[in-house]
Amino acid sequence: MPKRLGKQTVIIESNVSIISSAAIVGVKEGEGPLSNYFDTIIEDAEWGEESWEKTESKMQREAVMTALKKGNVTESNLHYLLAGDLLNQSIGSTFGLREMGVPFFGLFGACSTMAESLSLAAMLTDGGFSDYSAAVTSSHFCTAERQFRMPLEYGGQRTPTSQWTVTGAGAAIVSKNGSGPYIRHVTTGKIVDMGIKDPNNMGSAMAPAAVDTMTAHFQDTGRTPDFYDLIVTGDLGAVGRAITIEMMEKNGYILDKYDDCGCMIFDLEQQDVSAGGSGCGCSAATLCGYILKSMTDKVFNNVLFIATGALMSPTTTLQGETIPAIAHAVAISNE
Amino acid sequence: MPKRLGKQTVIIESNVSIISSAAIVGVKEGEGPLSNYFDTIIEDAEWGEESWEKTESKMQREAVMTALKKGNVTESNLHYLLAGDLLNQSIGSTFGLREMGVPFFGLFGACSTMAESLSLAAMLTDGGFSDYSAAVTSSHFCTAERQFRMPLEYGGQRTPTSQWTVTGAGAAIVSKNGSGPYIRHVTTGKIVDMGIKDPNNMGSAMAPAAVDTMTAHFQDTGRTPDFYDLIVTGDLGAVGRAITIEMMEKNGYILDKYDDCGCMIFDLEQQDVSAGGSGCGCSAATLCGYILKSMTDKVFNNVLFIATGALMSPTTTLQGETIPAIAHAVAISNE
């Protein structure tokens, strides 16, 4: 049977399972609506480390170790680590995972990394190259803020369209054996750039990429949104979520069981996060905490997970560039 | 037949071919010993662009377009782009390739990216997920220098162990059909950190990673160095090259047909590059220019290509961290 389905989608024929997952989040995320679904809520922004970058690295490492433990797998069973993050030169991943002694593929998909890492893990497993692999990513409010925006001490005002970088890490263990949830399809995104220039409006920059990949997924598979009992984007927030619903409707798809991790992980009314959560950790912690747990509990049986990433850097913003974006989709099913 | 061979190596069973490649380099590289093997030598550091970052992006795009043309493949045939670079948030790749409309996997392996992208391209192809894909990376002396070290105008002195970032891009088109050269084995590196802290001595930081992966390759495959008529590391330079030879000898392997792209792309006596070339573009341009052309001409028939990456950032260096490194190996053969 051919594995390719249309221009952007592939079928994962064998029963590639997510056998376990773990989510570690910060204080603010621990006070949000998904609080009960996280494995660890760290006690402060430092978690015993001397820099926030080291804290973020520790979160990735602990997320992988917790997921391994929950899946009864040891580090020595892992064939690949697939990991990345938002920090320059992906130091959250490389420093966090350097002691594990596992073959390592570093990824950069900005906030789409959770879906990118699951996509590659699924294909490497189905291709016969991997028995066990770990897909992992993270973000930290304090490391992201000082790298992409201003020193925290500056105390700059935030615009209503801005989003709050999630302090969180998620790890999933992907296996060639297991009883699900199964990764059934992978739809890989193209870079989409609609000309948005405002780095305080990521939702608008990323929504067209989510729409592009979601539309490709439906066209490639012949499915309609009602096949899924949850369609979930990564970190578009309230602004990008509304744009996505509107653009998908123009493309002929009504999204009625749709939400966005950036709107789910925080209480947007109460938690002062402007348009919602963002960062690699937003979709990673929501998937590896809430969504996969809910699939195990049969609350959801078919989920389309579309993590979204904005691919700019402070340098490109200063050079007057627009913001390219990307979205990768993974279809996860209990059957 | 099982595809896994030992802890770190996989066999690529089908005839996954590198059907074409292209290398674009800067002025200094064009004056070096490999001058005749490059597709394009740009006329100055800007190549008509208004920033060096935009120049680097243009080099990646043109490398892919040239390789596609040489392979008689169009953009619409490509199933995947696998790309990354040294710049923060991989903007060389994302901005360079954003208009191509091809599903995109962003990678971060620092200077190991050429081997990382070829590794994943080979596995996705052998796994039945890709007919044609492009593996691409780049570096630019001026973008790397101002991001990792000092503004160029500062004119800082260089230490003898420092290396000169290559201005160069390389792209390879990987196909499920073709008449070679074939990717036969992929040995994926673990992160290795031997405690080196000096960012002006990358060769010493990366050599242990090259040794680790090379040793794993020989152990996993049962081969000895004499199987290959060229074993080539990515950008260890003269210092790292000497360390590699010595460490491999201690591991029981005599490397007599071994060289390093950082020592090959420049004339170390004449070109004032201290210990040699470095950067993603160093191994990429040497492979996609000189080595693959020499394989087509049967000068080499069996090559072990091991690209090496230093995974630090200026932030980790300022925070007193050591330099983790990684090396990925790809065995390429005419048979």
Interface residues (C-beta under 8 A of the other chain):
Chain A: P2 K3 R4 K7 Q8 V10 S51 E53 K54 H79 Y80 G84 L86 L87 N88 Q89 S90 I91 T94 F95 L97 R98 E99 M100 G101 V102 P103 F104 F105 G106 L107 F108 G109 A110 E116 S119 L120 M123 L124 D126 G127 G128 F129 D131 Q147 T188 G189 K190 I191 D193 L311 M312 S313 P314 T315 T316 Q319 E321 P324 I326
Chain B: P2 K3 R4 K7 Q8 V10 S51 E53 K54 H79 Y80 G84 L86 L87 N88 Q89 S90 I91 T94 F95 L97 R98 E99 M100 G101 V102 P103 F104 F105 G106 L107 F108 G109 A110 E116 S119 L120 M123 L124 D126 G127 G128 F129 D131 Q147 T188 G189 K190 I191 D193 L311 M312 S313 P314 T315 T316 Q319 E321 P324 I326
